[in-house]
Amino acid sequence: FRLPTEDEIRDLIKPELRCAYASMTAAEQRLK
């Protein structure tokens, strides 16, 4: 598993993907 690069994130900034990314990062923070 790897986090997307900043460029990939910029390409993905659509509302549904931003929401998925936010929940993914929140889940990752809980796992640490």
Secondary structure, 3 states (H helix, E strand, C coil): CCCCCHHHHHHCCCHHHHHHHHHHHHHHHHHC
